[in-house]
Amino acid sequence: MNVNEINVRTAQVVDAAMKVHSTLGPGLLESAYEACLAYELRKRGLHVVTQPILPVIYDDIEIELAYRLDLLIDNAVIVELKTVSKLLPIHKAQLLSYLKLSHHRVGLLINFREVRLKNGIKRLVHHL
């Protein structure tokens, strides 16, 4: 997927997240936002996988761990959802690690606990 297509996907995710947040408001569990966002994105024609397993490859072997992405959009964009009072550097580091391990370039970190969702959205890029 080229850069323009990825930019379109991320814009669609942000728009859908805004709709979900304006409908539900802040303060719910992460799982509620995940289910509603996945539903909203599918309505828009995007391929959404919820909770896909992310293997860890170390020294050419696959380590069986239970890392899971929140959402994977069109096999190109990772979406990591939070419901925390404030996004911390560790949340960004987590998403960057997921991007590195999965060999994806772009991820969105979305904190649904923000009163104004736009303050809780971060787009991260991992250069392969």
Backbone as a chain_set.jsonl record, in Angstrom:
{"seq": "MNVNEINVRTAQVVDAAMKVHSTLGPGLLESAYEACLAYELRKRGLHVVTQPILPVIYDDIEIELAYRLDLLIDNAVIVELKTVSKLLPIHKAQLLSYLKLSHHRVGLLINFREVRLKNGIKRLVHHL", "coords": {"N": [[0.86, -1.18, 0.0], [0.595, 2.185, -0.886], [1.874, 5.449, 0.188], [-0.081, 7.48, -0.052], [-2.473, 5.987, -0.024], [-2.305, 4.891, 2.536], [-2.456, 7.249, 4.019], [-5.08, 8.001, 3.433], [-6.443, 5.897, 4.676], [-5.726, 6.3, 7.388], [-6.937, 8.764, 7.824], [-9.606, 8.026, 7.522], [-9.894, 6.333, 9.726], [-9.468, 8.131, 11.849], [-11.649, 9.861, 11.447], [-13.783, 8.067, 11.836], [-13.279, 7.34, 14.493], [-13.732, 9.789, 15.746], [-16.48, 10.016, 15.32], [-17.434, 7.808, 16.816], [-16.545, 8.57, 19.374], [-17.93, 10.995, 19.737], [-20.496, 10.032, 19.864], [-20.498, 8.14, 21.997], [-19.017, 9.36, 24.033], [-16.449, 10.174, 26.525], [-14.867, 7.896, 28.917], [-15.705, 5.209, 28.979], [-15.083, 1.62, 28.882], [-12.158, 0.351, 27.228], [-12.696, -1.796, 25.523], [-15.325, -1.371, 24.647], [-15.087, 0.892, 22.993], [-13.37, -0.194, 21.092], [-14.942, -2.224, 19.87], [-17.046, -0.686, 18.8], [-15.653, 1.092, 17.127], [-14.472, -0.694, 15.318], [-16.801, -1.705, 14.117], [-17.81, 0.674, 12.951], [-15.77, 1.266, 11.125], [-15.89, -0.957, 9.439], [-18.409, -0.552, 8.348], [-17.738, 1.472, 6.653], [-16.422, 0.197, 4.687], [-13.87, -0.794, 5.12], [-11.33, -3.254, 5.727], [-11.147, -4.855, 8.712], [-9.354, -6.201, 11.333], [-9.715, -7.48, 14.485], [-7.891, -7.679, 17.473], [-5.606, -9.196, 16.462], [-3.015, -11.645, 16.689], [0.303, -10.896, 17.545], [3.276, -12.061, 16.722], [6.519, -12.593, 18.218], [9.614, -12.433, 16.818], [12.688, -13.693, 17.36], [16.081, -13.99, 16.96], [15.698, -15.572, 14.694], [13.688, -17.337, 15.491], [10.307, -18.034, 16.425], [8.812, -16.632, 19.136], [6.505, -17.629, 21.445], [4.254, -15.548, 22.497], [1.704, -13.559, 24.005], [1.041, -11.164, 22.628], [-1.136, -8.77, 21.342], [-2.596, -6.891, 18.782], [-4.747, -4.036, 18.869], [-6.439, -3.147, 16.719], [-6.186, -3.908, 13.262], [-6.009, -2.38, 10.26], [-6.946, -2.845, 6.988], [-4.688, -4.424, 6.585], [-2.541, -2.7, 6.936], [-2.477, -0.446, 8.644], [-1.93, -0.003, 12.02], [-3.938, 0.218, 14.874], [-3.909, 1.398, 18.047], [-5.629, 1.41, 20.971], [-6.521, 3.378, 23.798], [-7.679, 4.101, 27.119], [-6.946, 6.123, 29.051], [-5.89, 8.513, 31.569], [-3.923, 10.184, 30.633], [-1.871, 10.142, 27.768], [1.203, 8.494, 27.744], [4.821, 8.44, 27.337], [5.487, 5.698, 27.223], [3.292, 4.513, 26.006], [3.472, 5.386, 23.375], [5.918, 4.197, 22.784], [5.171, 1.522, 22.952], [3.419, 1.25, 20.735], [5.228, 1.87, 18.664], [6.976, -0.295, 18.947], [5.22, -2.37, 18.251], [4.799, -1.696, 15.572], [7.375, -2.09, 14.557], [7.796, -4.863, 15.091], [5.768, -5.998, 13.551], [6.299, -5.175, 11.011], [4.929, -3.095, 9.837], [4.27, 0.255, 8.764], [2.803, 2.488, 9.698], [0.966, 3.76, 12.439], [-1.809, 4.409, 14.614], [-2.405, 5.969, 17.656], [-4.882, 6.122, 19.919], [-6.581, 7.807, 22.357], [-9.369, 7.39, 24.071], [-10.289, 8.524, 26.394], [-10.044, 11.212, 26.547], [-11.585, 14.427, 26.772], [-11.862, 16.041, 24.541], [-11.423, 14.452, 21.705], [-9.541, 14.899, 19.673], [-7.289, 15.737, 20.992], [-6.221, 13.429, 21.91], [-5.139, 11.828, 19.938], [-2.555, 10.327, 18.209], [-0.343, 10.029, 15.543], [1.907, 7.705, 14.422], [4.975, 6.86, 12.834], [6.953, 4.299, 11.612], [10.045, 3.852, 10.323], [11.026, 1.536, 8.088]], "CA": [[0.0, 0.0, 0.0], [1.436, 3.373, -0.977], [1.724, 6.463, 1.231], [-1.376, 8.148, -0.198], [-3.519, 5.067, 0.43], [-2.201, 4.828, 3.997], [-2.983, 8.514, 4.542], [-6.536, 7.922, 3.327], [-6.904, 4.975, 5.734], [-5.618, 6.926, 8.711], [-7.975, 9.796, 7.901], [-10.879, 7.334, 7.739], [-9.901, 5.855, 11.109], [-9.657, 9.297, 12.719], [-13.033, 10.305, 11.283], [-14.655, 7.086, 12.494], [-13.049, 7.466, 15.936], [-14.437, 11.014, 16.166], [-17.906, 9.702, 15.367], [-17.662, 6.929, 17.97], [-16.348, 9.358, 20.595], [-19.021, 11.969, 19.893], [-21.7, 9.28, 20.209], [-20.384, 7.484, 23.301], [-18.367, 10.196, 25.032], [-15.308, 9.554, 27.205], [-15.112, 7.242, 30.196], [-16.097, 3.806, 28.908], [-13.977, 0.678, 28.767], [-11.502, 0.276, 25.921], [-13.351, -2.81, 24.693], [-16.519, -0.777, 24.03], [-14.624, 1.724, 21.875], [-12.812, -1.08, 20.07], [-16.036, -2.86, 19.14], [-17.781, 0.33, 18.034], [-14.784, 1.603, 16.066], [-14.38, -1.756, 14.299], [-18.078, -1.703, 13.415], [-17.881, 1.896, 12.141], [-14.826, 1.143, 10.003], [-16.432, -1.953, 8.502], [-19.494, 0.125, 7.618], [-17.103, 2.327, 5.648], [-15.822, -0.66, 3.684], [-12.491, -1.164, 5.423], [-11.103, -4.583, 6.294], [-10.702, -4.652, 10.088], [-9.099, -7.391, 12.147], [-9.596, -7.114, 15.89], [-7.061, -8.508, 18.34], [-4.725, -10.181, 15.826], [-1.814, -11.998, 17.454], [1.563, -10.36, 17.034], [4.376, -12.91, 17.204], [7.838, -12.001, 18.397], [10.661, -13.224, 16.175], [13.977, -13.383, 17.964], [17.139, -14.902, 16.529], [15.081, -16.454, 13.699], [12.662, -18.238, 16.028], [9.097, -17.361, 16.864], [8.575, -16.763, 20.568], [5.053, -17.629, 21.665], [3.781, -14.584, 23.481], [0.309, -13.2, 23.756], [0.85, -9.779, 22.193], [-2.258, -8.606, 20.413], [-2.91, -5.533, 18.334], [-6.168, -3.745, 19.061], [-7.058, -3.211, 15.392], [-5.339, -3.825, 12.075], [-6.869, -1.872, 9.2], [-6.496, -3.139, 5.625], [-3.344, -4.991, 6.703], [-1.579, -1.624, 6.715], [-2.453, 0.542, 9.724], [-2.2, -0.518, 13.362], [-4.614, 1.168, 15.755], [-3.784, 1.043, 19.455], [-6.605, 2.19, 21.72], [-6.304, 3.573, 25.228], [-8.646, 4.88, 27.902], [-6.112, 6.545, 30.178], [-6.014, 9.942, 31.838], [-2.954, 10.908, 29.804], [-0.935, 9.305, 27.02], [2.566, 8.574, 28.245], [5.817, 7.976, 26.363], [5.467, 4.237, 27.103], [2.239, 4.15, 25.056], [4.066, 5.584, 22.047], [6.942, 3.168, 22.624], [4.465, 0.269, 22.701], [2.97, 1.245, 19.346], [6.413, 1.781, 17.803], [7.428, -1.694, 19.003], [4.283, -3.155, 17.442], [5.096, -1.41, 14.166], [8.64, -2.75, 14.228], [7.624, -6.317, 15.096], [4.822, -6.406, 12.516], [6.783, -4.654, 9.727], [4.022, -2.075, 9.316], [4.907, 1.575, 8.844], [1.999, 3.567, 10.288], [0.039, 3.396, 13.491], [-2.53, 5.462, 15.314], [-2.621, 5.796, 19.082], [-6.097, 6.894, 20.169], [-7.002, 7.782, 23.752], [-10.78, 7.752, 24.12], [-10.654, 9.149, 27.665], [-9.974, 12.666, 26.384], [-12.847, 15.129, 26.564], [-11.788, 16.368, 23.113], [-10.657, 13.327, 21.166], [-8.407, 15.343, 18.851], [-6.13, 15.859, 21.878], [-5.764, 12.095, 22.269], [-4.786, 11.055, 18.738], [-1.174, 10.46, 17.754], [0.024, 9.21, 14.373], [3.316, 7.361, 14.516], [5.523, 6.224, 11.643], [8.194, 3.547, 11.809], [10.764, 3.722, 9.053], [11.588, 0.186, 7.976]], "C": [[0.9, 1.235, 0.0], [1.066, 4.408, 0.093], [0.363, 7.157, 1.146], [-2.521, 7.273, 0.289], [-3.502, 4.929, 1.956], [-2.753, 6.101, 4.622], [-4.508, 8.545, 4.495], [-7.086, 7.035, 4.441], [-6.841, 5.634, 7.101], [-6.658, 8.024, 8.888], [-9.345, 9.164, 8.156], [-10.988, 6.831, 9.178], [-10.15, 7.013, 12.064], [-11.098, 9.78, 12.641], [-14.002, 9.36, 11.998], [-14.508, 7.164, 14.008], [-13.758, 8.697, 16.492], [-15.938, 10.746, 16.28], [-18.24, 8.839, 16.584], [-17.569, 7.734, 19.263], [-17.48, 10.358, 20.806], [-20.321, 11.283, 20.265], [-21.638, 8.737, 21.628], [-19.849, 8.387, 24.397], [-17.199, 9.473, 25.665], [-15.76, 8.743, 28.422], [-15.543, 5.794, 30.162], [-14.849, 2.917, 28.864], [-13.429, 0.662, 27.342], [-12.218, -0.69, 24.988], [-14.605, -2.269, 24.004], [-16.128, 0.081, 22.826], [-14.079, 0.861, 20.737], [-13.923, -1.697, 19.222], [-16.776, -1.858, 18.258], [-16.945, 0.884, 16.886], [-14.641, 0.565, 14.95], [-15.653, -1.794, 13.464], [-18.171, -0.505, 12.461], [-16.954, 1.81, 10.93], [-15.302, 0.128, 8.974], [-17.59, -1.37, 7.699], [-18.938, 0.974, 6.483], [-16.333, 1.517, 4.605], [-14.384, -1.059, 3.937], [-12.431, -2.578, 5.991], [-10.469, -4.389, 7.673], [-10.518, -6.003, 10.763], [-8.923, -6.911, 13.581], [-8.767, -8.161, 16.629], [-6.205, -9.559, 17.609], [-3.476, -10.416, 16.684], [-0.587, -11.435, 16.755], [2.701, -11.221, 17.57], [5.657, -12.097, 17.382], [8.851, -12.956, 17.763], [11.994, -12.758, 16.761], [14.982, -14.445, 17.527], [16.574, -16.0, 15.622], [14.127, -17.505, 14.259], [11.47, -17.416, 16.498], [8.865, -17.677, 18.337], [7.072, -16.644, 20.79], [4.695, -16.731, 22.839], [2.366, -14.184, 23.11], [0.149, -11.713, 23.43], [-0.278, -9.748, 21.177], [-2.389, -7.125, 20.048], [-4.374, -5.281, 18.638], [-6.908, -3.882, 17.731], [-5.968, -3.171, 14.324], [-6.257, -3.507, 10.908], [-6.224, -2.13, 7.845], [-5.058, -3.659, 5.58], [-2.253, -3.944, 6.505], [-1.421, -0.682, 7.898], [-2.81, -0.142, 11.042], [-2.874, 0.58, 14.17], [-4.526, 0.619, 17.177], [-4.679, 1.986, 20.254], [-6.23, 2.245, 23.193], [-7.506, 4.293, 25.823], [-7.942, 5.277, 29.191], [-6.223, 8.051, 30.372], [-5.065, 10.774, 30.988], [-2.088, 9.899, 29.061], [0.479, 9.566, 27.529], [3.551, 8.109, 27.17], [5.814, 6.454, 26.186], [4.391, 3.77, 26.129], [2.739, 4.312, 23.624], [5.108, 4.519, 21.766], [6.301, 1.814, 22.31], [4.038, 0.19, 21.238], [4.162, 1.155, 18.384], [6.987, 0.366, 17.8], [6.527, -2.594, 18.17], [4.537, -2.938, 15.959], [6.361, -2.14, 13.731], [8.455, -4.263, 14.109], [6.752, -6.811, 13.939], [5.263, -6.005, 11.11], [5.756, -3.759, 9.049], [4.658, -0.711, 9.56], [4.133, 2.59, 9.663], [1.053, 3.011, 11.338], [-0.63, 4.62, 14.075], [-2.708, 5.054, 16.767], [-3.789, 6.711, 19.432], [-6.528, 6.701, 21.623], [-8.437, 8.305, 23.867], [-11.194, 8.408, 25.443], [-10.605, 10.675, 27.602], [-11.366, 13.263, 26.192], [-12.96, 15.548, 25.104], [-10.857, 15.347, 22.466], [-9.448, 13.771, 20.371], [-7.14, 15.511, 19.689], [-5.531, 14.501, 22.241], [-5.408, 11.227, 21.078], [-3.356, 11.373, 18.331], [-0.947, 9.517, 16.589], [1.505, 8.973, 14.443], [3.738, 6.612, 13.248], [6.829, 5.549, 12.035], [8.836, 3.375, 10.445], [11.461, 2.374, 9.02], [12.99, 0.224, 7.417]], "O": [[1.847, 1.324, 0.782], [0.074, 4.256, 0.805], [-0.274, 7.394, 2.173], [-3.44, 7.764, 0.944], [-4.555, 4.859, 2.59], [-3.441, 6.044, 5.641], [-5.151, 9.057, 5.412], [-8.082, 7.381, 5.077], [-7.786, 5.541, 7.884], [-7.201, 8.196, 9.979], [-10.149, 9.702, 8.918], [-12.06, 6.898, 9.778], [-10.955, 6.893, 12.988], [-11.705, 10.078, 13.67], [-14.926, 9.804, 12.681], [-15.498, 7.066, 14.733], [-14.322, 8.651, 17.585], [-16.585, 11.198, 17.225], [-19.209, 9.106, 17.295], [-18.417, 7.597, 20.145], [-17.939, 10.546, 21.933], [-21.17, 11.89, 20.918], [-22.603, 8.853, 22.382], [-20.186, 8.206, 25.567], [-16.971, 8.295, 25.388], [-16.888, 8.886, 28.894], [-15.732, 5.192, 31.219], [-13.719, 3.403, 28.816], [-14.15, 0.926, 26.38], [-12.332, -0.428, 23.79], [-14.911, -2.675, 22.883], [-16.758, 0.007, 21.771], [-14.302, 1.156, 19.563], [-13.847, -1.69, 17.994], [-17.093, -2.151, 17.106], [-17.464, 1.119, 15.794], [-14.684, 0.911, 13.77], [-15.591, -1.904, 12.24], [-18.564, -0.656, 11.304], [-17.32, 2.235, 9.834], [-15.134, 0.332, 7.771], [-17.737, -1.658, 6.511], [-19.603, 1.168, 5.465], [-15.668, 2.087, 3.74], [-13.737, -1.614, 3.048], [-13.364, -3.036, 6.651], [-9.381, -3.823, 7.786], [-11.42, -6.841, 10.761], [-8.091, -6.048, 13.861], [-8.93, -9.364, 16.43], [-6.089, -10.69, 18.082], [-2.958, -9.496, 17.317], [-0.464, -11.495, 15.532], [3.052, -11.121, 18.746], [5.836, -11.048, 16.764], [8.931, -14.129, 18.125], [12.364, -11.588, 16.666], [14.758, -15.642, 17.705], [16.912, -17.177, 15.752], [13.795, -18.467, 13.566], [11.607, -16.264, 16.911], [8.74, -18.837, 18.728], [6.448, -15.67, 20.369], [4.819, -17.109, 24.004], [1.905, -14.459, 22.002], [-0.787, -11.075, 23.911], [-0.358, -10.585, 20.278], [-2.302, -6.242, 20.901], [-5.167, -6.222, 18.661], [-7.878, -4.633, 17.624], [-4.959, -2.483, 14.473], [-7.173, -4.27, 10.602], [-5.103, -1.694, 7.584], [-4.31, -3.365, 4.648], [-1.181, -4.243, 5.98], [-0.327, -0.167, 8.128], [-3.857, -0.778, 11.161], [-2.438, 1.731, 14.155], [-5.006, -0.476, 17.468], [-4.506, 3.204, 20.216], [-5.696, 1.289, 23.754], [-8.244, 4.993, 25.131], [-8.299, 4.823, 30.278], [-6.604, 8.778, 29.454], [-5.357, 11.924, 30.659], [-1.625, 8.919, 29.646], [0.889, 10.712, 27.717], [3.154, 7.459, 26.202], [6.114, 5.97, 25.095], [4.557, 2.733, 25.486], [2.461, 3.476, 22.765], [5.184, 3.993, 20.655], [6.825, 1.05, 21.5], [4.269, -0.822, 20.577], [4.097, 0.43, 17.391], [7.434, -0.118, 16.76], [7.01, -3.48, 17.463], [4.496, -3.886, 15.174], [6.402, -2.737, 12.656], [8.905, -4.871, 13.139], [6.967, -7.902, 13.412], [4.668, -6.443, 10.126], [5.718, -3.674, 7.821], [5.485, -0.552, 10.457], [4.738, 3.474, 10.27], [0.434, 1.961, 11.166], [-0.088, 5.724, 14.034], [-3.113, 3.93, 17.066], [-3.703, 7.928, 19.266], [-6.803, 5.583, 22.06], [-8.681, 9.508, 23.773], [-12.349, 8.808, 25.588], [-11.08, 11.349, 28.516], [-12.219, 12.672, 25.529], [-14.025, 15.426, 24.499], [-9.643, 15.387, 22.667], [-8.421, 13.092, 20.388], [-6.034, 15.435, 19.154], [-4.446, 14.438, 22.819], [-5.377, 10.003, 21.199], [-2.993, 12.533, 18.133], [-1.317, 8.345, 16.646], [2.287, 9.921, 14.516], [2.969, 5.841, 12.673], [7.686, 6.138, 12.692], [8.233, 2.818, 9.527], [12.363, 2.103, 9.812], [13.618, -0.822, 7.254]]}, "num_chains": 1, "name": "protein.A"}
